[in-house]
Amino acid sequence: MKKLRTRDEFREGVFKRDNHKCVFCDLPAKDAHHILERRLFEDGGYYLDNGASVCEFHHLACEATDIDTDDVRKAAGITNIILPDHLYSDQRYDKWGNPILPNETRLRGELFHDESVQKILKPWLHIFTDRVKYPRTYHLPWSENMNKDDRMHKTTTQWNNMEVVITEKIDGENTTWYRDYTHARSIDSKNHPSRNRAKAIWSEISGEIPEGWRVVVENMFAVHSIKYDNLESYVYGLSIWNEKNICLSWDETTEWFQLLGIPQPKILYRGTFQESLIKTLYKQEDWDTCEGYVLRPTNEFSYAEFKKLVAKYVRKGHIQTTKHWMAGQAIEKNGLK
C-alpha cells in the first residue's frame, strides 16, 4: 500500500534508503528528487517510491528529462511505479507527466504549458507533437456503474457556487480532430469502417479549425451498448481546446459547434451546482436509451483542471459487453432522424 509522507519524512526516507548518496554517481546527496512532479498529485506525491537521492548535477539532469524516469527508478532500485490516479499504468511519462510514445516523441501533458516547465524543457521541445490524449473522466460520488480502471471524485466541494452545465452522456467513441489529423482516444488509433463517416465530416470542416486547436466529438456511427435510431448526426460536439490547452467556455463551445454545423448532446441542467437537485436527474430521463450524464463548468478551464472539474454519472445496469464493440464482429449502424 502506498504510504504518503510529509515533505521532511519524504526527504529523510529517500536519503536513508539511498545511503545519503546520489543514485547515479555516489556523491553526497543534495536533493530528494520527485521522479514524477509533485504537482501532478492531488496529495503532493510524497511517496518513498516516487523519490531518488541525487547530487546537484544529476538533479538538474532529471528535472530537464535528460534522464528518463524509468532510468531514475532503476538507479534507485525502485520496482513499484507510483502514478497519480488520473494517469494510466500502461503509459510511459516523463518527469512532468508528458506521455512518451514508442517512437520517443512526447505528447503535451497537463503541465506542458506551465512557464517554468517550458523553460526547463526548452532543449526537448522539438520532440513534442501537438497531439493530446483526452483525459480520464472521473465518476461523480453517486455514479452507479464503474469499471475496475475507473476513478471517482471523493468530494463535490470543488463545484460549490460554480455554474455548471450537465449534458446527456452518449454512448459512442471519443474522437479528436485537429486541422491536419484525427484520432480516437488512442493517438495512434487505426483505420476502421466505423470511423469513416466521422473522418468524412472532419475533412469537410478541418480547414475551419485554428492551428494548434482541437475539436473533441463523439463518433456515434456504430452501436456500442446502446442502439440509437433518432440521431441528429453521426458526430456530436463535446469540447473545443485552444493552442494553450484551455477548454473553451460552454457558450464559446456552443457558438463554435453551431458555426461548424455539429450538434451537441442534450442539456439536462444548467445553473449553480446543487448536489441534491443533480442527483435527481436520472429520474427525469428515459434511461433505457441513455448512458448517464456529464458535468463541467460553464467557464473555461485548463487541461490540468479537467480531472478536478469534469465528472460523469453512469446509470446502474448500463450494458457492458464482454467483448469490445469493435472486436471481430460486424458493425451495427445507429440510425439518423
C-alpha positions as CSV (number, residue, x, y, z in Angstrom):
1,M,0.0,0.0,0.0
2,K,1.3,3.5,-0.8
3,K,2.2,5.5,2.3
4,L,2.1,9.2,2.0
5,R,4.8,11.1,3.9
6,T,5.3,14.6,4.9
7,R,7.9,16.6,3.0
8,D,10.6,16.1,5.7
9,E,9.7,12.4,6.0
10,F,10.0,12.0,2.3
11,R,13.4,13.6,2.1
12,E,14.8,11.7,5.1
13,G,13.3,8.4,3.9
14,V,14.7,8.7,0.4
15,F,18.2,9.7,1.7
16,K,18.2,6.8,4.2
17,R,17.2,4.3,1.6
18,D,19.9,5.5,-0.8
19,N,22.6,5.8,1.9
20,H,22.7,9.6,1.5
21,K,24.4,9.2,-1.8
22,C,23.4,10.1,-5.4
23,V,21.9,7.0,-7.0
24,F,23.9,7.8,-10.2
25,C,27.4,8.8,-9.0
26,D,27.8,8.1,-5.3
27,L,28.5,11.8,-4.5
28,P,26.7,13.0,-1.3
29,A,23.0,13.5,-1.9
30,K,21.8,17.1,-2.1
31,D,18.2,16.7,-3.1
32,A,15.4,14.1,-2.8
33,H,14.2,14.3,-6.4
34,H,10.5,13.7,-7.3
35,I,10.5,11.1,-10.1
36,L,7.1,12.4,-11.2
37,E,6.4,16.1,-10.4
38,R,4.5,16.5,-7.2
39,R,2.1,19.0,-8.8
40,L,0.7,16.0,-10.7
41,F,-0.6,14.5,-7.5
42,E,-3.6,15.7,-5.6
43,D,-1.8,14.8,-2.4
44,G,1.6,16.1,-3.2
45,G,3.2,12.8,-4.2
46,Y,5.5,12.4,-1.2
47,Y,5.8,8.7,-1.6
48,L,9.1,6.9,-1.0
49,D,8.9,5.1,-4.4
50,N,8.5,8.5,-6.1
51,G,11.8,9.8,-4.9
52,A,15.5,9.3,-5.6
53,S,18.6,10.8,-3.9
54,V,20.6,12.9,-6.3
55,C,23.6,15.3,-6.4
56,E,23.1,18.8,-7.8
57,F,24.3,17.8,-11.4
58,H,22.0,14.8,-11.7
59,H,19.1,16.6,-10.1
60,L,19.2,19.1,-12.9
61,A,19.5,16.3,-15.5
62,C,16.5,14.6,-14.0
63,E,14.4,17.8,-14.0
64,A,15.4,18.5,-17.6
65,T,14.3,15.0,-18.5
66,D,17.8,14.2,-19.8
67,I,17.4,11.1,-17.6
68,D,14.3,9.0,-18.2
69,T,12.0,8.3,-15.3
70,D,12.5,4.5,-15.8
71,D,16.2,5.0,-15.5
72,V,15.8,7.0,-12.3
73,R,13.8,4.2,-10.8
74,K,16.3,1.6,-11.9
75,A,19.2,3.5,-10.4
76,A,17.3,3.8,-7.1
77,G,16.2,0.1,-7.1
78,I,12.6,1.1,-7.3
79,T,10.2,-1.5,-8.8
80,N,6.9,-0.1,-7.7
81,I,5.9,2.7,-10.1
82,I,3.9,5.4,-8.3
83,L,1.5,7.3,-10.5
84,P,-1.2,10.0,-9.9
85,D,-4.7,8.4,-10.0
86,H,-5.7,10.1,-13.3
87,L,-2.7,8.8,-15.2
88,Y,-2.6,5.4,-16.9
89,S,-0.4,2.5,-15.8
90,D,0.3,1.3,-19.3
91,Q,1.7,4.6,-20.4
92,R,5.3,6.0,-20.0
93,Y,5.6,9.5,-18.7
94,D,8.5,12.0,-18.4
95,K,9.1,13.8,-15.1
96,W,6.4,16.4,-15.9
97,G,3.7,14.0,-16.8
98,N,4.1,14.2,-20.6
99,P,3.2,10.9,-22.2
100,I,6.1,9.3,-24.1
101,L,5.2,7.4,-27.3
102,P,7.0,4.2,-28.5
103,N,9.0,6.3,-31.1
104,E,10.2,8.5,-28.2
105,T,8.2,11.6,-29.3
106,R,6.1,13.1,-26.5
107,L,2.6,14.3,-26.1
108,R,1.7,17.5,-24.3
109,G,0.7,16.8,-20.7
110,E,-1.2,18.9,-18.2
111,L,1.9,20.9,-17.1
112,F,3.4,21.3,-20.6
113,H,2.3,25.0,-21.0
114,D,3.4,26.0,-17.5
115,E,6.1,28.7,-17.9
116,S,8.6,27.0,-15.6
117,V,8.1,23.7,-17.4
118,Q,8.5,25.3,-20.8
119,K,11.8,26.8,-19.7
120,I,13.3,23.6,-18.4
121,L,12.1,21.6,-21.4
122,K,13.4,24.0,-24.0
123,P,16.1,21.7,-25.3
124,W,13.4,19.0,-25.8
125,L,10.5,21.0,-27.2
126,H,11.3,19.8,-30.8
127,I,10.3,16.2,-30.0
128,F,6.8,17.1,-28.8
129,T,3.8,16.6,-31.0
130,D,0.7,18.7,-30.8
131,R,-1.4,15.6,-30.3
132,V,-3.2,15.3,-26.9
133,K,-4.9,12.3,-25.4
134,Y,-8.3,13.0,-24.0
135,P,-8.1,12.8,-20.2
136,R,-9.7,10.3,-17.9
137,T,-13.1,11.5,-16.7
138,Y,-13.8,10.7,-13.0
139,H,-17.2,9.5,-11.8
140,L,-19.4,11.5,-9.5
141,P,-19.6,10.1,-6.0
142,W,-23.2,8.7,-6.7
143,S,-22.4,7.2,-10.0
144,E,-23.7,3.6,-10.1
145,N,-21.6,1.8,-12.7
146,M,-17.9,1.8,-12.5
147,N,-15.3,-0.5,-14.2
148,K,-12.1,-1.6,-12.5
149,D,-10.0,1.1,-14.1
150,D,-12.4,4.0,-13.4
151,R,-11.8,6.7,-10.8
152,M,-14.3,8.5,-8.6
153,H,-14.3,12.1,-7.1
154,K,-14.1,11.9,-3.4
155,T,-15.9,15.2,-2.9
156,T,-18.0,17.8,-4.7
157,T,-16.8,20.9,-2.9
158,Q,-14.8,22.0,-6.0
159,W,-18.1,22.9,-7.7
160,N,-19.6,24.9,-4.8
161,N,-21.1,28.2,-6.0
162,M,-19.9,27.3,-9.5
163,E,-22.2,27.5,-12.6
164,V,-22.1,24.1,-14.3
165,V,-23.8,22.5,-17.3
166,I,-24.9,18.9,-17.4
167,T,-25.4,17.1,-20.7
168,E,-26.6,13.6,-21.6
169,K,-23.7,11.1,-21.8
170,I,-24.0,9.5,-25.2
171,D,-22.6,6.0,-26.0
172,G,-20.1,6.4,-28.8
173,E,-16.3,6.7,-29.5
174,N,-14.4,9.7,-28.2
175,T,-12.6,11.3,-31.2
176,T,-10.3,14.3,-31.5
177,W,-10.0,16.5,-34.6
178,Y,-7.1,18.8,-35.4
179,R,-6.6,20.9,-38.5
180,D,-4.4,18.2,-40.0
181,Y,-5.2,15.0,-38.2
182,T,-7.8,13.0,-36.4
183,H,-7.7,10.1,-33.9
184,A,-9.8,8.2,-31.5
185,R,-8.9,8.1,-27.8
186,S,-5.6,6.4,-28.7
187,I,-3.3,8.8,-30.5
188,D,-2.2,6.1,-33.0
189,S,-5.7,4.6,-33.5
190,K,-6.0,2.6,-36.7
191,N,-8.5,3.0,-39.6
192,H,-11.8,1.2,-39.1
193,P,-15.0,1.3,-41.1
194,S,-16.9,2.7,-38.1
195,R,-14.7,5.8,-38.2
196,N,-15.1,6.6,-41.9
197,R,-18.2,8.8,-41.6
198,A,-16.6,10.9,-38.8
199,K,-13.5,11.3,-40.9
200,A,-15.6,12.4,-43.8
201,I,-17.3,15.1,-41.7
202,W,-13.9,16.2,-40.3
203,S,-12.4,16.5,-43.8
204,E,-15.2,19.0,-44.7
205,I,-14.6,21.3,-41.8
206,S,-10.9,20.7,-40.9
207,G,-9.9,23.9,-42.6
208,E,-12.0,25.9,-40.1
209,I,-10.1,24.5,-37.1
210,P,-7.5,27.1,-36.0
211,E,-3.8,25.9,-36.0
212,G,-3.0,24.3,-32.7
213,W,-6.6,23.9,-31.6
214,R,-8.5,20.6,-31.3
215,V,-12.2,19.7,-31.5
216,V,-13.4,16.8,-29.5
217,V,-16.5,14.9,-30.7
218,E,-18.3,11.6,-30.0
219,N,-18.4,9.3,-33.0
220,M,-21.9,7.8,-33.0
221,F,-21.9,5.8,-36.2
222,A,-21.6,2.3,-34.6
223,V,-23.8,0.7,-31.9
224,H,-21.8,0.1,-28.7
225,S,-24.0,-0.8,-25.7
226,I,-27.0,1.4,-26.6
227,K,-28.7,1.5,-30.0
228,Y,-29.8,4.9,-31.2
229,D,-32.4,5.3,-34.0
230,N,-33.0,9.1,-33.9
231,L,-29.6,10.8,-34.1
232,E,-29.2,14.3,-35.5
233,S,-25.7,13.4,-36.8
234,Y,-23.1,10.7,-36.6
235,V,-20.9,13.1,-34.6
236,Y,-21.8,15.2,-31.6
237,G,-19.6,18.0,-30.3
238,L,-18.2,17.7,-26.8
239,S,-15.5,20.3,-26.3
240,I,-13.0,22.6,-28.0
241,W,-9.5,23.3,-26.9
242,N,-7.2,26.2,-27.9
243,E,-3.5,26.3,-28.6
244,K,-2.8,26.8,-24.8
245,N,-4.7,23.6,-24.0
246,I,-7.6,25.6,-22.5
247,C,-11.1,24.2,-22.8
248,L,-13.3,27.0,-24.1
249,S,-16.3,28.1,-22.1
250,W,-19.6,26.4,-22.7
251,D,-21.0,29.4,-24.6
252,E,-18.0,29.7,-26.8
253,T,-18.0,26.0,-27.4
254,T,-21.7,26.1,-28.4
255,E,-21.0,29.0,-30.8
256,W,-18.2,27.1,-32.4
257,F,-20.2,23.9,-32.9
258,Q,-23.1,25.9,-34.3
259,L,-20.7,27.5,-36.8
260,L,-19.3,24.1,-37.7
261,G,-22.8,22.6,-38.1
262,I,-22.3,20.0,-35.4
263,P,-25.0,19.2,-32.8
264,Q,-24.2,18.8,-29.1
265,P,-25.6,16.3,-26.5
266,K,-28.9,17.4,-24.9
267,I,-28.6,19.8,-21.9
268,L,-30.2,18.3,-18.8
269,Y,-29.3,21.1,-16.4
270,R,-27.5,24.5,-16.4
271,G,-27.1,26.6,-13.3
272,T,-25.4,26.8,-9.9
273,F,-24.2,23.4,-8.7
274,Q,-26.8,21.9,-6.4
275,E,-25.9,18.3,-5.5
276,S,-29.4,17.3,-4.2
277,L,-31.0,18.6,-7.4
278,I,-28.4,17.0,-9.7
279,K,-28.8,13.6,-8.0
280,T,-32.5,13.5,-9.2
281,L,-31.7,14.0,-12.9
282,Y,-31.6,10.2,-13.5
283,K,-35.3,10.0,-12.6
284,Q,-36.2,12.5,-15.3
285,E,-34.9,10.8,-18.4
286,D,-35.6,7.6,-20.3
287,W,-32.5,5.6,-19.1
288,D,-33.1,2.7,-21.4
289,T,-31.6,4.8,-24.2
290,C,-29.2,7.0,-22.1
291,E,-25.9,6.0,-20.5
292,G,-25.8,8.8,-17.9
293,Y,-24.7,12.4,-17.8
294,V,-21.5,14.6,-17.9
295,L,-20.9,17.6,-15.7
296,R,-18.5,20.5,-16.5
297,P,-18.1,24.2,-15.5
298,T,-19.6,26.7,-17.9
299,N,-16.4,28.8,-17.6
300,E,-13.2,27.8,-19.5
301,F,-10.7,25.6,-17.7
302,S,-7.2,24.2,-18.3
303,Y,-6.2,20.7,-19.2
304,A,-4.7,20.3,-15.7
305,E,-8.0,21.2,-14.1
306,F,-10.0,18.6,-16.1
307,K,-9.5,15.8,-13.6
308,K,-11.0,18.1,-10.9
309,L,-13.8,19.9,-12.7
310,V,-15.2,17.4,-15.1
311,A,-17.2,14.4,-13.9
312,K,-19.7,11.7,-15.1
313,Y,-22.6,9.7,-13.8
314,V,-23.2,6.3,-15.3
315,R,-26.5,4.6,-14.5
316,K,-26.9,1.2,-12.9
317,G,-27.4,-1.5,-15.4
318,H,-25.7,0.3,-18.3
319,I,-24.8,-2.7,-20.5
320,Q,-21.2,-3.6,-20.7
321,T,-20.5,-6.2,-23.3
322,T,-17.8,-8.8,-22.6
323,K,-16.1,-8.1,-25.9
324,H,-15.1,-4.7,-27.2
325,W,-17.7,-3.5,-29.6
326,M,-15.1,-3.3,-32.4
327,A,-13.6,-6.7,-31.9
328,G,-14.3,-9.4,-34.5
329,Q,-18.0,-8.5,-35.2
330,A,-20.0,-6.8,-37.9
331,I,-20.7,-3.2,-37.4
332,E,-24.3,-2.4,-36.4
333,K,-25.1,1.2,-37.5
334,N,-27.1,3.6,-35.4
335,G,-30.0,5.4,-37.1
336,L,-30.4,9.1,-38.0
337,K,-33.6,11.1,-37.8
